[in-house]
């Protein structure tokens, strides 16, 4: 309809021009030079009008094309005012701009919807092109690695070389687990990769899932299953021995005969007592580990962290003073609270403080600090730090394994128990230690259990 109107206007101007030329030529042939001159003037006027008509439309079209090139769809063209010849153009331009604005609004809405979904995920996601330039990264990834921004994937080579190497080796469809240290925390990430093309350009999409808690739960469950089997077999084997030893001891006492040498009976009685004592010791040993493998669910209440740490310090004040260990407390804010089992957490803190005291026995100026604070995500962190002998790097990964210990008289159960208690609170325990420089243990509680 628009172009039909334009054709009529253009055809009308062409008809007038041809008619003027014909009339001027006819007048000149009949020597009517006045009319011929008037026809010539009319032809000039019509040519100028036609030129202005055509160039005005071209200028409007060029202006609209330039706006399309720069994706400027906000302009409104006067469709009800201005030159009548341009109104059909303006109506068409306004319709095109309105269509593009609707498409852009729809795309922006879909993008915001996708952004909102990705922001709720706890999986880190990064997309980068063949040159390593990061096209998109979500907040979960930046929080996971404590990165304020990431412009190029190669920047990880300096900050997280282990992760960067894993990214370079990533094969689409073959997820891999990477273990790395972020701050004072040790995390295990499941790295998945996929590749795609967008507008002819190749991109790589990476997903990073923190599986530390999942793997820790599976490891703990495996150890508990092993402990249940071990304690069951030990107790089933030792209990009859202890009972038999007790019965034999009573028979020996009742059955002493004059013809039986006293020394022989004494030796038999002593042996029986030793068997009974060791059997009872093994039964107590098995009972301890059975209790560990059947640790009850925490009875959560609202705890003031300051009171929890002060209670721990008071319980161990005499022992620490005897070793000359200076202990400091720092809780910010002072009213920091937790929704947790106070008795279980006391058990964890006492174990960590006693371990620290053991590591400070050879330190000239022993110092121990208990600190607590909320992080940026409102997770409560409780820290036990000492300047003792530290933990050798070759055994650092083994200290939470049940039965593992480097002490001559250690049971290897304290840190394992602490780890299980933290898992029951949906938290974690992290360690950072340098041999000869001290150790730092941190208890991390998720924000869902903090107040």
C-alpha positions as CSV (number, residue, x, y, z in Angstrom):
1,X,0.0,0.0,0.0
2,X,2.8,2.4,0.9
3,X,4.8,1.7,-2.2
4,X,1.6,1.9,-4.4
5,X,1.1,5.4,-3.0
6,X,4.7,6.3,-3.8
7,X,4.4,5.0,-7.3
8,X,1.3,7.1,-8.0
9,X,3.1,10.3,-6.8
10,X,6.1,9.5,-8.9
11,X,4.0,8.6,-11.9
12,X,2.1,11.9,-11.6
13,X,5.3,13.9,-11.6
14,X,6.6,12.1,-14.7
15,X,3.3,12.6,-16.6
16,X,3.4,16.3,-15.9
17,X,7.0,16.5,-17.0
18,X,6.3,14.7,-20.3
19,X,3.2,16.8,-20.9
20,X,5.3,20.0,-20.3
21,X,8.0,18.9,-22.7
22,X,5.4,17.9,-25.3
23,X,3.5,21.2,-25.0
24,X,6.7,23.3,-25.1
25,X,7.9,21.4,-28.3
26,X,4.5,21.9,-29.9
27,X,4.5,25.6,-29.2
28,X,8.0,26.0,-30.6
29,X,7.0,24.3,-33.8
30,X,4.1,26.7,-34.3
31,X,6.3,29.7,-33.5
32,X,4.5,30.5,-30.2
33,X,7.7,31.3,-28.5
34,X,6.0,32.8,-25.4
35,X,4.2,29.5,-24.7
36,X,7.4,27.6,-25.5
37,X,9.3,29.7,-23.0
38,X,6.6,29.1,-20.4
39,X,6.7,25.4,-21.1
40,X,10.5,25.4,-20.7
41,X,10.2,27.1,-17.3
42,X,7.6,24.6,-16.2
43,X,9.9,21.7,-17.3
44,X,12.7,23.2,-15.2
45,X,10.4,23.5,-12.2
46,X,9.1,20.0,-12.6
47,X,12.7,18.5,-13.0
48,X,13.8,20.3,-9.8
49,X,10.7,19.1,-7.9
50,X,11.3,15.5,-9.1
51,X,15.0,15.7,-8.1
52,X,14.0,17.0,-4.7
53,X,11.4,14.3,-4.4
54,X,13.8,11.5,-5.2
55,X,16.8,12.8,-3.2
56,X,14.6,13.5,-0.1
57,X,13.5,9.9,-0.1
58,X,17.1,8.7,-0.6
59,X,18.3,10.9,2.3
60,X,15.6,9.5,4.6
61,X,16.4,5.9,3.5
62,X,20.1,6.6,4.1
63,X,19.4,8.0,7.5
64,X,17.3,5.0,8.4
65,X,20.0,2.5,7.1
66,X,22.6,4.2,9.2
67,X,20.4,3.9,12.3
68,X,20.0,0.2,11.6
69,X,23.8,-0.2,11.2
70,X,24.3,1.2,14.7
71,X,21.3,-0.7,16.1
72,X,19.5,2.5,17.1
73,X,15.8,1.6,17.0
74,X,14.7,4.3,19.4
75,X,14.1,7.0,16.8
76,X,10.5,8.0,15.9
77,X,9.8,9.4,12.4
78,X,7.0,12.0,11.9
79,X,4.3,10.0,10.1
80,X,1.5,12.6,10.6
81,X,3.5,15.7,9.9
82,X,6.4,16.8,7.7
83,X,6.5,16.5,3.9
84,X,3.6,14.4,2.5
85,X,6.0,12.6,0.2
86,X,8.0,11.2,3.1
87,X,5.1,10.2,5.3
88,X,4.8,6.7,3.7
89,X,8.6,6.2,4.3
90,X,8.3,7.3,7.9
91,X,5.4,5.0,8.6
92,X,7.4,2.1,7.2
93,X,10.5,3.1,9.2
94,X,8.4,3.3,12.4
95,X,7.0,-0.1,11.9
96,X,10.4,-1.6,11.3
97,X,11.8,0.1,14.5
98,X,8.8,-1.1,16.5
99,X,9.4,-4.7,15.4
100,X,13.1,-4.5,16.2
101,X,12.3,-3.0,19.7
102,X,9.9,-5.9,20.4
103,X,12.5,-8.5,19.3
104,X,15.2,-6.8,21.4
105,X,12.9,-6.6,24.5
106,X,12.1,-10.3,24.1
107,X,15.8,-11.2,23.8
108,X,16.6,-9.1,26.9
109,X,13.8,-10.8,28.8
110,X,15.1,-14.2,27.9
111,X,18.7,-13.2,28.8
112,X,17.6,-11.8,32.2
113,X,15.6,-15.0,32.8
114,X,18.7,-17.1,32.0
115,X,20.9,-14.9,34.1
116,X,18.5,-15.3,37.1
117,X,18.5,-19.1,36.7
118,X,22.3,-19.3,36.4
119,X,22.7,-17.0,39.5
120,X,20.8,-19.5,41.6
121,X,23.1,-22.4,40.6
122,X,25.9,-23.3,42.9
123,X,27.8,-24.6,39.9
124,X,30.5,-22.3,38.5
125,X,30.2,-21.7,34.8
126,X,32.7,-20.1,32.4
127,X,32.6,-19.6,28.7
128,X,35.6,-18.5,26.6
129,X,36.6,-18.3,22.9
130,X,39.5,-19.7,21.0
131,X,41.8,-16.9,22.2
132,X,40.9,-17.5,25.8
133,X,38.8,-14.4,26.2
134,X,36.1,-15.0,28.7
135,X,32.7,-14.3,27.2
136,X,30.6,-15.0,30.3
137,X,31.2,-16.1,33.9
138,X,28.7,-16.5,36.7
139,X,29.0,-15.4,40.4
140,X,29.2,-19.0,41.7
141,X,32.5,-19.4,39.8
142,X,34.0,-16.2,41.1
143,X,32.9,-17.0,44.7
144,X,34.2,-20.5,44.4
145,X,37.7,-19.3,43.5
146,X,37.6,-15.9,45.3
147,X,38.1,-14.1,42.0
148,X,36.7,-10.6,41.6
149,X,36.7,-10.8,37.8
150,X,38.1,-13.0,35.0
151,X,38.8,-11.5,31.6
152,X,41.0,-14.3,30.1
153,X,41.1,-18.0,31.1
154,X,44.9,-17.8,31.0
155,X,44.8,-15.6,34.1
156,X,44.1,-18.8,36.1
157,X,47.6,-20.1,35.2
158,X,49.2,-17.7,37.8
159,X,46.5,-18.0,40.5
160,X,45.4,-21.6,40.2
161,X,48.0,-23.5,38.1
162,X,46.5,-26.9,39.0
163,X,43.1,-25.9,37.8
164,X,44.4,-24.3,34.6
165,X,46.2,-27.5,33.7
166,X,43.1,-29.4,34.3
167,X,41.1,-27.0,32.0
168,X,43.7,-27.4,29.3
169,X,43.4,-31.2,29.5
170,X,39.6,-31.2,29.7
171,X,37.9,-33.4,27.2
172,X,34.2,-32.8,26.3
173,X,32.1,-35.6,27.8
174,X,34.8,-36.8,30.3
175,X,34.4,-35.0,33.7
176,X,37.5,-34.9,35.9
177,X,38.0,-34.2,39.6
178,X,40.6,-31.6,40.6
179,X,41.8,-30.9,44.1
180,X,43.1,-27.4,44.9
181,X,43.5,-25.0,47.7
182,X,41.5,-21.7,47.8
183,X,42.6,-19.5,50.6
184,X,42.8,-21.9,53.6
185,X,40.2,-24.3,52.2
186,X,40.9,-27.4,50.2
187,X,38.2,-28.1,47.6
188,X,37.6,-30.8,45.1
189,X,36.0,-29.7,41.9
190,X,34.3,-31.8,39.2
191,X,35.3,-30.1,35.9
192,X,33.1,-30.7,32.9
193,X,33.6,-29.2,29.4
194,X,31.7,-28.8,26.2
195,X,32.3,-27.0,23.0
196,X,29.9,-25.1,20.6
197,X,29.9,-22.6,17.8
198,X,28.2,-19.2,17.9
199,X,28.1,-17.1,14.7
200,X,30.9,-19.2,13.3
201,X,33.2,-18.7,16.3
202,X,34.2,-21.6,18.5
203,X,33.6,-21.4,22.3
204,X,34.3,-23.7,25.2
205,X,31.9,-23.9,28.1
206,X,33.2,-25.2,31.5
207,X,31.2,-26.2,34.6
208,X,32.8,-26.5,38.0
209,X,30.9,-28.4,40.7
210,X,32.3,-28.4,44.3
211,X,32.1,-32.1,45.2
212,X,34.2,-31.9,48.4
213,X,31.2,-32.5,50.7
214,X,29.9,-35.3,48.5
215,X,33.2,-37.1,48.4
216,X,33.8,-36.5,52.1
217,X,30.4,-38.0,53.0
218,X,31.1,-41.0,50.8
219,X,34.5,-41.4,52.4
220,X,33.0,-41.1,55.9
221,X,30.3,-43.6,55.1
222,X,32.9,-46.1,53.8
223,X,35.0,-45.7,57.0
224,X,31.9,-46.2,59.2
225,X,30.9,-49.3,57.3
226,X,34.5,-50.7,57.8
227,X,34.4,-49.8,61.5
228,X,31.1,-51.5,62.0
229,X,32.4,-54.7,60.4
230,X,35.7,-54.5,62.4
231,X,34.0,-53.8,65.8
232,X,31.4,-56.5,65.2
233,X,34.1,-59.1,64.4
234,X,36.4,-58.0,67.3
235,X,33.7,-58.1,69.9
236,X,32.3,-61.4,68.7
237,X,35.8,-62.9,68.9
238,X,37.0,-61.3,72.2
239,X,33.8,-61.6,74.3
240,X,34.0,-65.4,74.5
241,X,37.7,-65.3,75.3
242,X,37.1,-62.8,78.2
243,X,34.2,-65.0,79.5
244,X,36.3,-68.1,79.3
245,X,39.2,-66.5,81.0
246,X,37.0,-65.4,83.9
247,X,35.5,-68.9,84.3
248,X,39.0,-70.6,84.2
249,X,40.2,-68.1,86.8
250,X,37.4,-69.1,89.2
251,X,38.0,-72.8,88.5
252,X,41.7,-72.4,89.4
253,X,40.9,-70.7,92.6
254,X,38.4,-73.4,93.6
255,X,40.4,-76.4,92.3
256,X,43.8,-75.9,94.1
257,X,44.9,-79.4,95.2
258,X,47.8,-80.2,97.5
259,X,49.5,-82.4,94.9
260,X,49.4,-79.6,92.3
261,X,52.5,-77.4,92.6
262,X,51.5,-73.9,93.7
263,X,53.9,-72.2,91.3
264,X,52.2,-73.8,88.3
265,X,48.7,-72.7,89.5
266,X,50.0,-69.2,90.1
267,X,51.4,-69.1,86.5
268,X,48.1,-70.4,85.1
269,X,46.2,-67.8,87.1
270,X,48.5,-65.0,86.0
271,X,48.1,-66.0,82.4
272,X,44.4,-66.1,82.7
273,X,44.3,-62.6,84.3
274,X,46.5,-61.2,81.5
275,X,44.1,-62.7,78.9
276,X,41.1,-61.3,80.7
277,X,42.7,-57.8,81.0
278,X,43.7,-57.7,77.3
279,X,40.3,-59.0,76.2
280,X,38.6,-56.3,78.3
281,X,40.9,-53.7,76.8
282,X,40.1,-54.9,73.3
283,X,36.4,-54.7,74.1
284,X,36.8,-51.1,75.3
285,X,38.8,-50.3,72.2
286,X,36.1,-51.8,69.9
287,X,33.4,-49.9,71.9
288,X,35.1,-46.6,71.3
289,X,35.1,-47.1,67.5
290,X,31.6,-48.4,67.5
291,X,30.5,-45.2,69.2
292,X,32.4,-43.3,66.6
293,X,30.7,-45.1,63.7
294,X,27.3,-44.5,65.3
295,X,27.6,-40.9,66.3
296,X,24.2,-39.5,67.0
297,X,22.5,-36.6,65.1
298,X,23.3,-33.2,66.6
299,X,20.8,-31.6,68.9
300,X,20.9,-28.0,67.7
301,X,20.3,-25.0,69.8
302,X,21.2,-21.3,69.4
303,X,24.7,-20.8,70.7
304,X,26.7,-17.7,71.3
305,X,30.1,-18.3,69.8
306,X,31.8,-16.2,72.4
307,X,30.4,-18.3,75.2
308,X,31.4,-21.5,73.4
309,X,35.0,-20.4,73.0
310,X,35.2,-19.0,76.5
311,X,34.0,-22.3,77.9
312,X,36.6,-24.2,75.9
313,X,39.4,-21.9,77.2
314,X,38.2,-22.3,80.8
315,X,38.1,-26.1,80.6
316,X,41.7,-26.2,79.4
317,X,43.1,-23.1,81.2
318,X,45.0,-25.0,83.8
319,X,46.7,-27.4,81.4
320,X,47.6,-24.6,79.0
321,X,49.0,-22.5,81.8
322,X,51.1,-25.4,83.0
323,X,52.7,-25.5,79.5
324,X,53.1,-21.7,79.5
325,X,50.8,-21.3,76.4
326,X,49.3,-17.9,75.9
327,X,45.8,-18.1,74.5
328,X,43.8,-15.3,73.0
329,X,40.1,-14.9,72.0
330,X,38.7,-12.8,69.2
331,X,35.0,-12.9,68.2
332,X,33.5,-10.3,65.9
333,X,30.8,-9.3,66.2
334,X,30.6,-10.2,69.9
335,X,27.0,-11.4,69.5
336,X,27.8,-13.9,66.8
337,X,25.6,-17.0,67.1
338,X,25.3,-20.5,65.7
339,X,22.5,-23.0,65.5
340,X,24.4,-26.1,66.4
341,X,25.0,-28.8,69.0
342,X,27.1,-27.2,71.8
343,X,28.3,-30.5,73.3
344,X,29.6,-31.8,70.0
345,X,31.3,-28.5,69.1
346,X,32.9,-28.4,72.5
347,X,34.3,-31.9,71.8
348,X,35.7,-30.7,68.4
349,X,37.3,-27.5,69.9
350,X,38.8,-29.3,72.9
351,X,40.4,-31.9,70.5
352,X,41.8,-29.1,68.3
353,X,43.2,-27.1,71.3
354,X,44.8,-30.2,72.8
355,X,46.4,-31.1,69.5
356,X,47.7,-27.5,69.3
357,X,49.1,-27.7,72.8
358,X,50.8,-31.0,71.9
359,X,52.4,-29.2,68.8
360,X,53.6,-26.3,71.1
361,X,55.6,-28.4,73.5
362,X,58.9,-27.6,71.8
363,X,58.1,-23.9,70.9
364,X,60.0,-21.3,72.9
365,X,57.1,-18.7,73.0
366,X,54.0,-20.8,72.5
367,X,50.9,-18.9,71.3
368,X,47.4,-20.2,70.6
369,X,44.4,-18.1,69.3
370,X,40.7,-18.8,69.0
371,X,38.9,-16.6,66.5
372,X,35.4,-16.4,65.0
373,X,33.8,-14.3,62.3
374,X,31.2,-14.3,59.5
375,X,32.5,-14.3,55.9
376,X,30.9,-12.4,53.0
377,X,28.3,-15.1,52.5
378,X,27.3,-15.0,56.3
379,X,29.0,-18.4,56.9
380,X,30.4,-18.6,60.5
381,X,34.1,-19.5,60.6
382,X,35.8,-20.6,63.9
383,X,39.6,-20.8,63.8
384,X,42.1,-22.5,66.0
385,X,45.7,-21.3,65.2
386,X,49.1,-22.1,66.8
387,X,52.7,-21.3,66.2
388,X,53.9,-24.8,66.9
389,X,55.8,-27.5,65.0
390,X,53.2,-27.7,62.2
391,X,52.2,-30.8,60.2
392,X,54.6,-32.3,57.6
393,X,53.2,-31.9,54.0
394,X,53.5,-35.6,53.3
395,X,50.9,-36.5,56.0
396,X,48.7,-33.5,55.8
397,X,46.2,-35.3,53.5
398,X,45.9,-38.2,55.9
399,X,45.2,-36.6,59.3
400,X,41.4,-37.0,59.0
401,X,41.6,-40.7,58.2
402,X,40.4,-42.8,61.1
403,X,43.2,-44.6,63.1
404,X,45.9,-42.4,61.4
405,X,48.2,-40.7,63.9
406,X,51.8,-39.5,64.1
407,X,51.9,-39.6,67.9
408,X,53.3,-42.6,69.8
409,X,50.2,-42.9,72.1
410,X,47.6,-41.3,69.8
411,X,44.4,-43.1,68.8
412,X,43.9,-41.4,65.4
413,X,40.3,-40.8,66.2
414,X,40.1,-37.1,67.3
415,X,40.3,-35.4,63.9
416,X,38.2,-38.1,62.3
417,X,35.5,-37.5,64.9
418,X,35.8,-33.7,64.4
419,X,35.4,-34.1,60.7
420,X,32.3,-36.3,61.1
421,X,30.7,-33.8,63.6
422,X,31.2,-30.9,61.1
423,X,29.6,-33.0,58.4
424,X,26.6,-33.6,60.6
425,X,26.3,-29.8,60.8
426,X,26.5,-29.6,57.0
427,X,29.9,-27.8,57.5
428,X,33.5,-28.6,56.9
429,X,36.9,-28.5,58.7
430,X,39.9,-27.1,56.8
431,X,43.6,-27.2,57.7
432,X,46.6,-25.1,56.6
433,X,49.9,-26.0,58.1
434,X,53.6,-25.4,57.4
435,X,56.2,-27.6,59.1
436,X,58.0,-25.5,61.7
437,X,55.7,-22.5,61.4
438,X,52.4,-23.7,63.0
439,X,48.9,-24.9,62.0
440,X,45.5,-23.3,61.4
441,X,42.3,-25.3,61.6
442,X,39.1,-23.7,60.5
443,X,35.5,-24.8,61.1
444,X,33.1,-23.6,58.4
445,X,29.4,-23.6,59.0
446,X,27.0,-22.9,56.1
447,X,24.9,-19.8,56.2
448,X,21.7,-21.8,56.5
449,X,22.6,-22.7,60.1
450,X,23.8,-19.2,61.1
451,X,21.8,-16.4,62.7
